[in-house]
Amino acid sequence: MAWLLAYTTAVLGFISLLVALPASLQSPPLVRHPVPQGPSPGAQLVVVRSQAGSWFLNGEPTSSEGLRWRLAEAMDQKGSLLFLPSNGRSIAHVAGDLHWLRRHTTRPVSLGVLPASAAP
């Protein structure tokens, strides 16, 4: 009778392992962080510069003058500015863009990097 109990335990353990194997091989779900929809107190502004030189503020295309106006409008609000240059821009262009952004806002400007597949 003890052999039947040991055999049943072994078979149930093996079946449980087979059932749990596919679930353990799946990759965890990707976490997506939404981009802020507009400037609000304490919000972070996300500025993107494409390889062609186009500006985007929180996902919306804008001109240099429009960006300057929006940055001046948001000067009294708290928060930071995240600058994401395109991977195709040279280091000199990125440095110039950072300098331009820092001249037109009092918010702290931090530099981020776009993945190669997400560059506009």
N, C-alpha and C positions, 0 to 999 in steps of 0.2 A: 504494500500500500504506500510506503514512503517513496518508492520509485515513481509511482503515479503522480504524487504531489510534486516531486522534483521535475518530472517531465512536463507537467502542466505549467509550472512556474516558468520553465525555460521557454516553452512555446509561446506563452503569453508575453513574456519579455521580448522575444524576437519579433513578434507581430507588432507590439507597441513601438519597437525601434523602426520597423518598416513604415509604419503609419506616420511617425514623427519626422522621418528623413526628408520628405519633400518640403515640409514647412521650414525646416532648419536650413535648407539650401536656398531659399528665396532671399533676395536682397531686401534690406529695410526700405520703406517708402521714402521718397525724396521730400524734403521739407522746403516749401516755397515761401519766401518772405515777400509780402507785397510791397510795392514801391509807394511811398506816400503820394496821395492824390493832389495835394496842394499845400501851400505853406500855412501852418497854424502854429500858435505859440508852442515852443518846445519841439517842433517838428524838424526833422533833418531834410534839407534840400539836396536832391540828387541831380548833379549836372553832368551830362555826357557830352563829349566832343567826338564827332565821327571822324573817320579818316579823311573825308572830303572837307572837313572844317565846319560842319554844321553843328549848332548847339542844340541840346535838348535839356529841358528843365522838368524834372519829375515825369519824364516820358513824353512830354509835348515838345514838338520842334519850335524853336524860337530864334530870332535874329540876335546879333550881338547887342543891338540897341534895346531890343525887347528884354534880353537877359539883364542888361545893365539896369533897366527900369524896374524889373521884378526884384533884383537884389537890393536896390535902393529902397523899394517899398517894404521889404522884409527886414530892414536893418534894425528896427527897434524890437524885433522878436528874438526870443532865445532859441538856441539850437545850433547845429553845425551844418556845414556844407560838405558833401562828399563828391569829389570830382573823379569821374571815370573816363579816362581818355581811351580812344580806340587803340587796339594793338598795332594798327598800321601807322600811327603817328610817331614821328621821330622824337628823340629825347629833347632836342632843342625846341620843337613845337610844344611838347608837353610842358616844358619849363616856362615857355612864354605864356601858355594858357593859365598855368598856376599863378604866374605873376599878375596877369590881367585880372583873374578872379580875386586875388588878395587886395588889389587896388580898389575894387568896386564893392567889397563887403567887409563888415566888421566881424562877421562870423568866423570861427575857426574853420579852415579849409583842410580837409584830409584827402589824400590821394588813394584811390582804389584801383583795382585792375579788373577789366572785363575778361571773361573767358573767351578764347578765340572763336567759339561758335556763336557767341552772343553779341559780337561787335556789330554796331549799326553800319 
